[in-house]
Amino acid sequence: MNSDLETIRQVVQHNCHITDAGYAADYTLCIYLLKMREFYRWENKQGFGTDLPREDIGVWLRKREALWESLEDADFRPIPLGGEDIDPFETDRINADLLNQGYVYSGGLGLQTKPHFFLGRLEQQIDQDGYRILITSEELARDLTAPPAMSLGQTIFIRRESLRRMVWEKVEQWDWNKLDNPLGRAIACYDFRTNLESALEAMTEAELKVVLWHEIGEIKAGQLLGEQWEEMLMALPRSRAEFMVRSVRDHLADALVTLPHLLEQGNTASIHFYMGNLAHMRKELFPGLRSAYDQWLQSNDTAALRDITEISRQHWLNLGRQCLEIYQARPLDWIKQLENLLETSCL
């Protein structure tokens, strides 16, 4: 990395520290400590099988929290590129230069409008069905959250290193209790006991396809629901209603793309992993999916999963449009009306 790129890397990491300063406290203590532990592992280039020194992590953690405290009121820095200072959210403009040098940048907003920034090495660029898919390998700058996949417009970012870390976190969490559940069944499909690195790489490669399908589904769902969907999300306070509304769109995205591809591919481990990673609210709104999964476990026949996927596609689209109708009318109790609608519309 030349000196200009190193300067860019430092600015991007500085902006990552600023966003962490504002949002790291949103995690529960358990999740926060787990993420900080893995952040330490990434920053210090430690392998996943390496035992991390608790005392060193403790010192690092106190220094990082002190840094965040000093940045609570700081502004994001512009990206210095080609003699100009470019707004860090002008991702397309920045990548127009960096992609030619083998690097990928992203600056955008995630859940609760949390800013995300990262800089990584370009592994592969794929132009497919009107989408530009950018897959990165090593990450050179990242924030604490580090989502494995994101989309901005028609560009999809797949972050292999973050996905690999997310998979490892799931494996490690499951290993604490070793429950007989979908996540455990997915992990059992790989040889983590005798060859951790090989198993982790194989699982990451399989799940890379799944996160790509979900992001394409998100774009398609957004096209069907329209721009007002994002406006509605911005108007919702952090609440049960917000989590329910987000779950509706996630289910629509998966009904459109993820689940059909999963069932067509027939990767048993990925079906287990998908079910094992469904958030609580998504399971609450879609109990029929778990029933179909249980039928598949008993019979090894995907018919029930295919049927519920087909039925759910129109269900989630209609439900999303009903949410928008409530938002458009916006009576005084519109948030409560959203909750009531979604609580009585489980599939």
Contacts in CASP RR format, 6 or more apart in sequence:
PFRMAT RR
TARGET T0000
AUTHOR 0000-0000-0000
METHOD contacts of the structure
MODEL  1
MNSDLETIRQVVQHNCHITDAGYAADYTLCIYLLKMREFYRWENKQGFGT
DLPREDIGVWLRKREALWESLEDADFRPIPLGGEDIDPFETDRINADLLN
QGYVYSGGLGLQTKPHFFLGRLEQQIDQDGYRILITSEELARDLTAPPAM
SLGQTIFIRRESLRRMVWEKVEQWDWNKLDNPLGRAIACYDFRTNLESAL
EAMTEAELKVVLWHEIGEIKAGQLLGEQWEEMLMALPRSRAEFMVRSVRD
HLADALVTLPHLLEQGNTASIHFYMGNLAHMRKELFPGLRSAYDQWLQSN
DTAALRDITEISRQHWLNLGRQCLEIYQARPLDWIKQLENLLETSCL
1 9 0 8 1.000
1 140 0 8 1.000
4 80 0 8 1.000
5 101 0 8 1.000
5 103 0 8 1.000
7 80 0 8 1.000
8 79 0 8 1.000
8 80 0 8 1.000
8 81 0 8 1.000
8 98 0 8 1.000
8 105 0 8 1.000
8 119 0 8 1.000
9 119 0 8 1.000
9 140 0 8 1.000
9 141 0 8 1.000
10 141 0 8 1.000
11 77 0 8 1.000
11 78 0 8 1.000
11 79 0 8 1.000
11 80 0 8 1.000
11 88 0 8 1.000
12 79 0 8 1.000
12 88 0 8 1.000
12 105 0 8 1.000
12 117 0 8 1.000
12 118 0 8 1.000
12 119 0 8 1.000
12 140 0 8 1.000
12 141 0 8 1.000
13 119 0 8 1.000
13 141 0 8 1.000
13 142 0 8 1.000
14 77 0 8 1.000
15 76 0 8 1.000
15 77 0 8 1.000
15 88 0 8 1.000
15 115 0 8 1.000
15 117 0 8 1.000
16 117 0 8 1.000
16 118 0 8 1.000
16 141 0 8 1.000
16 142 0 8 1.000
16 143 0 8 1.000
16 144 0 8 1.000
17 67 0 8 1.000
17 68 0 8 1.000
17 71 0 8 1.000
17 143 0 8 1.000
18 71 0 8 1.000
18 74 0 8 1.000
18 75 0 8 1.000
18 76 0 8 1.000
19 114 0 8 1.000
19 115 0 8 1.000
19 116 0 8 1.000
19 117 0 8 1.000
19 143 0 8 1.000
20 68 0 8 1.000
20 143 0 8 1.000
20 144 0 8 1.000
21 67 0 8 1.000
21 68 0 8 1.000
21 69 0 8 1.000
21 71 0 8 1.000
21 72 0 8 1.000
21 74 0 8 1.000
22 68 0 8 1.000
22 72 0 8 1.000
23 112 0 8 1.000
23 114 0 8 1.000
23 144 0 8 1.000
23 145 0 8 1.000
24 32 0 8 1.000
24 68 0 8 1.000
24 144 0 8 1.000
25 32 0 8 1.000
26 112 0 8 1.000
27 35 0 8 1.000
34 169 0 8 1.000
34 173 0 8 1.000
35 144 0 8 1.000
35 145 0 8 1.000
36 57 0 8 1.000
36 61 0 8 1.000
36 64 0 8 1.000
36 144 0 8 1.000
37 52 0 8 1.000
37 57 0 8 1.000
38 165 0 8 1.000
38 168 0 8 1.000
38 169 0 8 1.000
39 64 0 8 1.000
39 144 0 8 1.000
40 46 0 8 1.000
40 52 0 8 1.000
40 57 0 8 1.000
40 60 0 8 1.000
40 61 0 8 1.000
41 47 0 8 1.000
41 48 0 8 1.000
41 50 0 8 1.000
41 52 0 8 1.000
42 139 0 8 1.000
42 142 0 8 1.000
42 161 0 8 1.000
42 165 0 8 1.000
43 60 0 8 1.000
44 60 0 8 1.000
46 52 0 8 1.000
48 168 0 8 1.000
48 196 0 8 1.000
48 197 0 8 1.000
48 200 0 8 1.000
49 196 0 8 1.000
76 88 0 8 1.000
76 115 0 8 1.000
77 88 0 8 1.000
78 85 0 8 1.000
78 86 0 8 1.000
78 87 0 8 1.000
78 88 0 8 1.000
79 85 0 8 1.000
79 86 0 8 1.000
79 87 0 8 1.000
79 88 0 8 1.000
79 90 0 8 1.000
79 94 0 8 1.000
79 105 0 8 1.000
80 86 0 8 1.000
81 94 0 8 1.000
81 97 0 8 1.000
81 98 0 8 1.000
82 97 0 8 1.000
86 93 0 8 1.000
86 94 0 8 1.000
88 94 0 8 1.000
88 107 0 8 1.000
88 117 0 8 1.000
89 107 0 8 1.000
89 108 0 8 1.000
89 115 0 8 1.000
91 105 0 8 1.000
91 106 0 8 1.000
91 107 0 8 1.000
91 108 0 8 1.000
91 152 0 8 1.000
91 155 0 8 1.000
92 152 0 8 1.000
92 155 0 8 1.000
94 105 0 8 1.000
95 104 0 8 1.000
95 105 0 8 1.000
95 134 0 8 1.000
98 104 0 8 1.000
98 105 0 8 1.000
98 119 0 8 1.000
99 122 0 8 1.000
99 125 0 8 1.000
99 134 0 8 1.000
102 121 0 8 1.000
102 122 0 8 1.000
103 119 0 8 1.000
103 120 0 8 1.000
103 121 0 8 1.000
103 122 0 8 1.000
103 140 0 8 1.000
104 119 0 8 1.000
104 120 0 8 1.000
104 121 0 8 1.000
104 122 0 8 1.000
104 134 0 8 1.000
104 136 0 8 1.000
104 157 0 8 1.000
105 117 0 8 1.000
105 118 0 8 1.000
105 119 0 8 1.000
105 120 0 8 1.000
106 116 0 8 1.000
106 117 0 8 1.000
106 118 0 8 1.000
106 150 0 8 1.000
106 152 0 8 1.000
106 157 0 8 1.000
107 115 0 8 1.000
107 116 0 8 1.000
107 117 0 8 1.000
107 118 0 8 1.000
107 152 0 8 1.000
108 115 0 8 1.000
108 116 0 8 1.000
108 117 0 8 1.000
108 150 0 8 1.000
108 152 0 8 1.000
109 115 0 8 1.000
109 116 0 8 1.000
110 116 0 8 1.000
110 147 0 8 1.000
110 150 0 8 1.000
111 246 0 8 1.000
112 238 0 8 1.000
113 234 0 8 1.000
114 145 0 8 1.000
116 143 0 8 1.000
116 145 0 8 1.000
116 147 0 8 1.000
116 150 0 8 1.000
117 141 0 8 1.000
117 142 0 8 1.000
117 143 0 8 1.000
118 136 0 8 1.000
118 139 0 8 1.000
118 141 0 8 1.000
118 142 0 8 1.000
118 143 0 8 1.000
118 146 0 8 1.000
118 159 0 8 1.000
118 162 0 8 1.000
119 139 0 8 1.000
119 140 0 8 1.000
119 141 0 8 1.000
119 142 0 8 1.000
120 136 0 8 1.000
120 137 0 8 1.000
120 138 0 8 1.000
120 139 0 8 1.000
120 140 0 8 1.000
120 141 0 8 1.000
120 159 0 8 1.000
121 136 0 8 1.000
121 137 0 8 1.000
121 138 0 8 1.000
121 140 0 8 1.000
122 134 0 8 1.000
122 135 0 8 1.000
122 136 0 8 1.000
122 137 0 8 1.000
123 135 0 8 1.000
123 136 0 8 1.000
123 137 0 8 1.000
123 160 0 8 1.000
124 133 0 8 1.000
124 134 0 8 1.000
124 135 0 8 1.000
125 132 0 8 1.000
125 133 0 8 1.000
125 134 0 8 1.000
125 135 0 8 1.000
126 132 0 8 1.000
126 133 0 8 1.000
126 135 0 8 1.000
127 133 0 8 1.000
129 216 0 8 1.000
130 154 0 8 1.000
131 154 0 8 1.000
131 155 0 8 1.000
131 156 0 8 1.000
131 216 0 8 1.000
131 219 0 8 1.000
132 154 0 8 1.000
132 155 0 8 1.000
132 156 0 8 1.000
133 155 0 8 1.000
133 156 0 8 1.000
133 158 0 8 1.000
133 212 0 8 1.000
134 155 0 8 1.000
134 156 0 8 1.000
134 157 0 8 1.000
134 158 0 8 1.000
135 158 0 8 1.000
135 160 0 8 1.000
135 208 0 8 1.000
136 157 0 8 1.000
136 158 0 8 1.000
136 159 0 8 1.000
136 160 0 8 1.000
136 161 0 8 1.000
137 160 0 8 1.000
137 161 0 8 1.000
138 161 0 8 1.000
139 146 0 8 1.000
139 159 0 8 1.000
139 161 0 8 1.000
139 162 0 8 1.000
142 162 0 8 1.000
146 159 0 8 1.000
146 162 0 8 1.000
146 165 0 8 1.000
147 159 0 8 1.000
147 162 0 8 1.000
148 158 0 8 1.000
148 159 0 8 1.000
148 162 0 8 1.000
148 163 0 8 1.000
148 166 0 8 1.000
148 211 0 8 1.000
149 156 0 8 1.000
149 157 0 8 1.000
149 158 0 8 1.000
149 159 0 8 1.000
149 163 0 8 1.000
149 211 0 8 1.000
149 212 0 8 1.000
149 214 0 8 1.000
149 215 0 8 1.000
150 156 0 8 1.000
150 157 0 8 1.000
150 159 0 8 1.000
150 215 0 8 1.000
151 157 0 8 1.000
151 215 0 8 1.000
151 218 0 8 1.000
151 219 0 8 1.000
153 219 0 8 1.000
154 219 0 8 1.000
156 212 0 8 1.000
156 215 0 8 1.000
156 216 0 8 1.000
156 219 0 8 1.000
158 208 0 8 1.000
158 211 0 8 1.000
158 212 0 8 1.000
158 215 0 8 1.000
160 204 0 8 1.000
160 208 0 8 1.000
163 204 0 8 1.000
163 207 0 8 1.000
163 208 0 8 1.000
163 211 0 8 1.000
164 200 0 8 1.000
164 201 0 8 1.000
164 204 0 8 1.000
167 200 0 8 1.000
167 203 0 8 1.000
167 204 0 8 1.000
167 207 0 8 1.000
168 200 0 8 1.000
170 183 0 8 1.000
170 187 0 8 1.000
170 273 0 8 1.000
170 277 0 8 1.000
171 187 0 8 1.000
171 192 0 8 1.000
171 200 0 8 1.000
174 181 0 8 1.000
174 183 0 8 1.000
174 184 0 8 1.000
174 187 0 8 1.000
178 184 0 8 1.000
181 276 0 8 1.000
182 272 0 8 1.000
182 273 0 8 1.000
182 274 0 8 1.000
182 275 0 8 1.000
182 276 0 8 1.000
182 293 0 8 1.000
183 272 0 8 1.000
183 273 0 8 1.000
183 276 0 8 1.000
183 277 0 8 1.000
184 272 0 8 1.000
185 269 0 8 1.000
185 272 0 8 1.000
186 203 0 8 1.000
186 269 0 8 1.000
186 270 0 8 1.000
186 272 0 8 1.000
186 273 0 8 1.000
186 276 0 8 1.000
187 203 0 8 1.000
189 268 0 8 1.000
189 269 0 8 1.000
189 272 0 8 1.000
190 199 0 8 1.000
190 200 0 8 1.000
190 202 0 8 1.000
190 203 0 8 1.000
190 269 0 8 1.000
191 198 0 8 1.000
191 199 0 8 1.000
192 199 0 8 1.000
192 200 0 8 1.000
203 269 0 8 1.000
203 273 0 8 1.000
206 267 0 8 1.000
206 269 0 8 1.000
206 270 0 8 1.000
206 273 0 8 1.000
207 270 0 8 1.000
207 273 0 8 1.000
209 261 0 8 1.000
209 265 0 8 1.000
209 270 0 8 1.000
210 258 0 8 1.000
210 261 0 8 1.000
210 262 0 8 1.000
210 270 0 8 1.000
210 273 0 8 1.000
210 274 0 8 1.000
213 257 0 8 1.000
213 258 0 8 1.000
213 261 0 8 1.000
213 262 0 8 1.000
214 250 0 8 1.000
214 253 0 8 1.000
214 254 0 8 1.000
214 257 0 8 1.000
214 258 0 8 1.000
216 257 0 8 1.000
217 252 0 8 1.000
217 253 0 8 1.000
217 254 0 8 1.000
217 256 0 8 1.000
217 257 0 8 1.000
217 258 0 8 1.000
218 249 0 8 1.000
218 250 0 8 1.000
218 253 0 8 1.000
220 253 0 8 1.000
220 256 0 8 1.000
220 257 0 8 1.000
221 249 0 8 1.000
221 252 0 8 1.000
221 253 0 8 1.000
221 256 0 8 1.000
222 229 0 8 1.000
222 249 0 8 1.000
224 252 0 8 1.000
224 317 0 8 1.000
225 249 0 8 1.000
225 252 0 8 1.000
225 317 0 8 1.000
225 320 0 8 1.000
225 321 0 8 1.000
225 324 0 8 1.000
228 324 0 8 1.000
228 327 0 8 1.000
228 328 0 8 1.000
229 249 0 8 1.000
229 320 0 8 1.000
229 324 0 8 1.000
231 327 0 8 1.000
232 245 0 8 1.000
232 323 0 8 1.000
232 324 0 8 1.000
232 327 0 8 1.000
233 242 0 8 1.000
233 245 0 8 1.000
233 246 0 8 1.000
235 327 0 8 1.000
236 242 0 8 1.000
236 245 0 8 1.000
236 335 0 8 1.000
236 338 0 8 1.000
237 335 0 8 1.000
239 335 0 8 1.000
240 339 0 8 1.000
241 335 0 8 1.000
241 336 0 8 1.000
241 338 0 8 1.000
241 339 0 8 1.000
241 342 0 8 1.000
243 279 0 8 1.000
243 281 0 8 1.000
244 281 0 8 1.000
244 285 0 8 1.000
244 338 0 8 1.000
244 339 0 8 1.000
244 342 0 8 1.000
244 343 0 8 1.000
245 320 0 8 1.000
245 323 0 8 1.000
245 338 0 8 1.000
245 342 0 8 1.000
246 281 0 8 1.000
247 279 0 8 1.000
247 281 0 8 1.000
247 282 0 8 1.000
247 285 0 8 1.000
248 285 0 8 1.000
248 316 0 8 1.000
248 319 0 8 1.000
248 320 0 8 1.000
248 323 0 8 1.000
248 342 0 8 1.000
249 316 0 8 1.000
249 320 0 8 1.000
250 282 0 8 1.000
251 282 0 8 1.000
251 285 0 8 1.000
251 286 0 8 1.000
251 312 0 8 1.000
251 316 0 8 1.000
252 313 0 8 1.000
252 316 0 8 1.000
252 317 0 8 1.000
252 320 0 8 1.000
255 309 0 8 1.000
255 312 0 8 1.000
255 313 0 8 1.000
255 316 0 8 1.000
256 313 0 8 1.000
258 274 0 8 1.000
259 274 0 8 1.000
259 305 0 8 1.000
259 309 0 8 1.000
260 309 0 8 1.000
262 270 0 8 1.000
262 271 0 8 1.000
262 274 0 8 1.000
263 271 0 8 1.000
263 302 0 8 1.000
263 305 0 8 1.000
263 306 0 8 1.000
263 309 0 8 1.000
266 302 0 8 1.000
271 293 0 8 1.000
271 296 0 8 1.000
271 305 0 8 1.000
275 289 0 8 1.000
275 290 0 8 1.000
275 293 0 8 1.000
278 286 0 8 1.000
278 289 0 8 1.000
283 289 0 8 1.000
283 290 0 8 1.000
284 346 0 8 1.000
285 342 0 8 1.000
285 345 0 8 1.000
285 346 0 8 1.000
285 347 0 8 1.000
286 312 0 8 1.000
286 346 0 8 1.000
286 347 0 8 1.000
287 346 0 8 1.000
287 347 0 8 1.000
288 308 0 8 1.000
288 347 0 8 1.000
289 305 0 8 1.000
289 308 0 8 1.000
289 312 0 8 1.000
289 347 0 8 1.000
291 304 0 8 1.000
291 308 0 8 1.000
292 304 0 8 1.000
292 305 0 8 1.000
292 307 0 8 1.000
292 308 0 8 1.000
293 305 0 8 1.000
295 301 0 8 1.000
295 304 0 8 1.000
295 305 0 8 1.000
296 302 0 8 1.000
296 304 0 8 1.000
296 305 0 8 1.000
308 347 0 8 1.000
311 347 0 8 1.000
312 347 0 8 1.000
315 345 0 8 1.000
315 347 0 8 1.000
316 347 0 8 1.000
319 341 0 8 1.000
319 342 0 8 1.000
319 345 0 8 1.000
322 341 0 8 1.000
322 345 0 8 1.000
323 338 0 8 1.000
323 341 0 8 1.000
323 342 0 8 1.000
326 334 0 8 1.000
326 337 0 8 1.000
326 338 0 8 1.000
326 341 0 8 1.000
327 334 0 8 1.000
327 338 0 8 1.000
331 337 0 8 1.000
END
